[in-house]
Amino acid sequence: MMEYQHVLLEEDGAAVRITMNRPERRNSLSVDHLAELEEAFEAAAATKATGIVLAGSGPVFSSGHDFGDMAGRDLAGMREMLRRCESLMRTIHAVPQVVIARVHALAMAAGCQLVASCDLAVAAESAGFALPGGKGGWFCHTPAVPVARSIGRKRLMELALTGDPIDAATAERWGLVNRVVPDDELDAAVDELLARATRGSRHAKAVGKQTIYAQLDRPEADAYAIATEVMAATSQSPDAREQMQAFLEKRKPDFGG
């Protein structure tokens, strides 16, 4: 696979592992780093992998946007950077694979945004999460978008207005991560959840993931309209036909790899 300056990309069986690799900058998200992450997700999307693991190297998962890359930007430059970040988050939703965040340490601001944008997340007990703009001079407006959709309004307001970090156990209770495990069990827990989330038809899973994101936060009638049409259309797919036939014949379905 391709090589990058700020990202490690590795094919590992049925998964692709994308690792933020700017430990000296606490995996802060410069424009170049954001661009490489998006390219890495697009490269992974083009493979036959069924899952993608997003991780970080060094002592921090991600400290958020790189202030060193931002301090000299004018308004147009800041818009460019924030739109690049938004594009990465949308790409995570758009790729056909299940994306799981492996959070080993602190995820701050846009780093927390990354976690919330992944389909699933597993955190080590030592992990922490924060939207620190609430106690500084620049509010975490864009990180709050996916975080709000994970934890709800009141908890988002507490996280965003205080700027205080929450521990992994609180993040699990609030719904920001799926589960929390001892630090030395993190990789095993990520692999176990990913294996369960990627079983079955790869095609059905990809359409299912993208349809969930399409109908989330829409009025109920609109959500049903989207889901009903997609479910009807995909009933004609080879894998759906195979699922029905296998059930009737009392055998395990064969989705052809």
C-alpha positions in Angstrom: 0.0 0.0 0.0 1.0 3.6 -0.3 3.5 5.3 2.0 2.7 8.6 3.7 4.6 11.2 5.8 2.1 11.3 8.7 0.2 8.1 8.4 1.0 4.4 8.5 -1.2 2.2 6.3 -1.1 -1.6 6.7 -3.2 -4.4 5.3 -3.8 -7.0 8.0 -5.9 -9.9 6.8 -9.5 -8.7 6.3 -8.7 -5.3 7.9 -6.8 -2.2 7.0 -5.1 -0.4 9.8 -4.6 3.4 9.6 -2.3 4.8 12.2 -1.8 8.5 12.8 2.0 8.8 13.1 2.9 12.3 14.3 3.8 11.4 17.9 6.1 14.4 18.2 3.1 16.6 17.4 0.7 14.6 19.5 -1.0 13.4 16.3 -2.3 17.0 15.7 -4.3 17.4 12.5 -2.5 19.7 10.2 -3.9 20.2 6.7 -1.3 17.8 5.3 -2.2 15.2 8.0 -5.9 15.5 7.3 -5.2 15.1 3.5 -3.2 12.0 4.1 -5.8 10.5 6.4 -8.5 11.1 3.8 -6.3 9.6 1.1 -5.6 6.6 3.3 -9.3 6.0 3.9 -9.9 6.3 0.2 -7.1 3.8 -0.5 -8.6 1.4 2.1 -12.0 1.8 0.6 -10.7 0.5 -2.7 -9.5 -2.8 -1.2 -11.4 -5.9 -0.4 -11.0 -5.4 3.3 -14.2 -5.6 5.4 -12.9 -3.3 8.2 -10.7 -0.4 9.0 -9.0 0.4 12.3 -8.1 4.0 13.1 -5.3 4.3 15.7 -2.7 6.8 16.9 1.0 6.3 17.8 2.7 7.8 20.7 1.4 9.2 24.0 -1.8 10.8 22.6 -4.5 9.5 20.3 -4.9 13.0 18.8 -4.7 16.4 20.3 -6.9 17.9 17.6 -6.1 20.6 15.1 -2.5 21.7 14.8 -2.3 25.3 16.0 1.1 25.6 14.5 -0.5 25.0 11.1 -3.4 27.3 11.8 -2.0 30.4 13.6 -1.0 32.2 10.4 -4.1 31.4 8.3 -6.6 34.1 7.2 -10.3 33.5 7.1 -10.2 31.7 3.7 -7.3 29.5 4.9 -9.2 28.6 8.1 -12.3 27.7 6.0 -10.1 25.5 3.8 -8.7 23.7 6.8 -12.1 23.1 8.5 -13.6 21.9 5.2 -10.8 19.5 4.8 -11.5 18.2 8.2 -15.2 17.9 7.4 -14.4 16.0 4.2 -12.3 13.5 6.2 -15.2 12.9 8.6 -17.6 12.4 5.7 -15.2 10.0 4.0 -15.2 7.9 7.2 -18.9 7.6 6.8 -18.8 7.0 3.1 -16.3 4.2 2.9 -17.9 0.7 2.6 -16.0 -0.8 5.4 -16.8 -0.8 9.1 -14.5 1.8 10.8 -13.5 1.3 14.4 -11.5 3.7 16.5 -8.8 2.3 18.7 -8.4 4.9 21.4 -5.4 4.3 23.6 -5.0 7.7 25.2 -6.3 11.3 25.1 -8.6 12.4 22.2 -9.1 16.1 22.2 -11.1 18.5 20.1 -10.9 17.3 16.5 -9.3 14.1 17.8 -12.6 13.6 19.8 -14.4 14.4 16.6 -12.6 11.6 14.8 -13.7 9.1 17.5 -17.3 10.3 17.2 -17.2 10.0 13.4 -16.1 6.4 13.4 -18.7 3.7 13.2 -17.5 2.1 16.4 -14.9 2.9 19.1 -13.1 0.9 21.7 -11.1 2.7 24.4 -8.4 1.7 26.9 -9.1 2.5 30.5 -6.4 5.2 30.4 -8.1 7.0 27.5 -9.7 10.4 27.9 -11.9 12.7 25.8 -12.2 16.5 25.7 -13.6 19.5 23.8 -11.2 22.0 25.4 -12.4 25.1 23.5 -14.9 25.7 26.3 -12.2 27.0 28.6 -10.1 28.7 25.9 -10.5 31.4 23.3 -11.8 29.3 20.4 -14.8 27.1 20.8 -14.9 23.5 19.5 -17.8 24.2 17.0 -17.1 21.6 14.4 -15.9 18.8 16.8 -19.3 19.2 18.6 -21.2 18.2 15.5 -20.6 14.4 15.5 -20.1 14.4 19.3 -23.6 15.7 19.8 -25.0 13.0 17.6 -23.3 10.4 19.8 -24.0 11.6 23.3 -27.0 13.9 23.2 -27.6 17.6 23.9 -27.1 17.9 27.7 -23.9 15.9 27.8 -22.5 17.6 24.8 -23.2 21.0 26.4 -21.3 19.9 29.6 -18.4 18.6 27.6 -18.3 21.7 25.3 -19.0 24.4 27.8 -16.7 23.3 30.6 -13.9 22.1 28.3 -13.1 19.5 31.0 -12.0 16.0 30.0 -14.1 12.9 30.7 -12.5 9.5 31.4 -13.1 6.4 29.4 -15.8 5.0 31.7 -17.8 8.2 31.4 -17.4 8.2 27.6 -18.8 4.7 27.5 -21.7 5.6 29.8 -22.5 8.6 27.6 -22.3 6.6 24.3 -19.1 8.1 22.8 -17.4 4.7 22.8 -18.8 1.2 22.6 -16.7 -0.3 25.3 -13.7 0.3 27.6 -11.1 -2.4 28.4 -7.9 -2.7 30.3 -5.0 -1.1 28.4 -3.4 -4.5 27.7 -6.6 -5.9 26.2 -7.2 -3.0 23.8 -6.0 -4.7 20.6 -7.9 -7.9 21.4 -11.1 -6.1 22.1 -10.8 -4.0 18.9 -10.2 -7.2 16.8 -13.1 -9.0 18.5 -15.6 -6.3 17.9 -14.5 -5.7 14.4 -14.8 -9.4 13.6 -18.4 -9.5 14.8 -19.3 -6.2 13.0 -17.9 -7.4 9.7 -19.4 -10.9 9.4 -21.9 -11.6 6.8 -22.3 -10.0 3.4 -19.7 -7.3 2.6 -22.1 -5.6 0.2 -25.1 -5.7 2.5 -22.9 -4.2 5.3 -21.7 -1.4 3.1 -25.2 -0.4 2.0 -26.5 -0.8 5.5 -23.9 1.5 7.0 -24.4 4.2 4.4 -28.2 4.0 4.7 -28.0 4.4 8.5 -26.0 7.6 8.1 -28.5 8.8 5.4 -31.5 8.4 7.6 -30.1 9.5 10.9 -31.5 12.8 12.3 -34.2 13.0 9.6 -37.9 13.1 10.5 -39.4 9.7 11.0 -41.4 9.7 7.8 -38.3 10.7 5.7 -36.1 8.1 7.5 -38.7 5.4 6.7 -38.9 6.5 3.1 -35.1 6.1 2.7 -34.9 2.9 4.6 -37.9 1.3 2.8 -36.6 2.0 -0.7 -33.1 0.8 0.1 -34.4 -2.3 1.8 -36.7 -3.1 -1.1 -33.9 -2.5 -3.7 -31.3 -4.6 -1.9 -33.8 -7.5 -1.6 -32.9 -8.2 -5.2 -29.2 -8.4 -4.6 -27.4 -11.8 -5.0 -26.5 -11.8 -1.3 -30.0 -11.1 -0.1 -31.3 -13.9 -2.4 -28.7 -16.2 -1.0 -29.6 -15.3 2.6 -33.3 -16.2 2.0 -32.6 -19.4 0.1 -30.1 -20.6 2.7 -32.7 -19.9 5.4 -35.3 -21.9 3.6 -32.8 -24.8 2.9 -31.6 -24.7 6.6 -27.9 -24.2 5.6 -25.2 -21.6 6.1 -25.3 -18.8 3.4 -22.4 -18.5 0.9 -21.8 -14.9 0.0 -18.9 -15.7 -2.2 -16.2 -14.2 0.0 
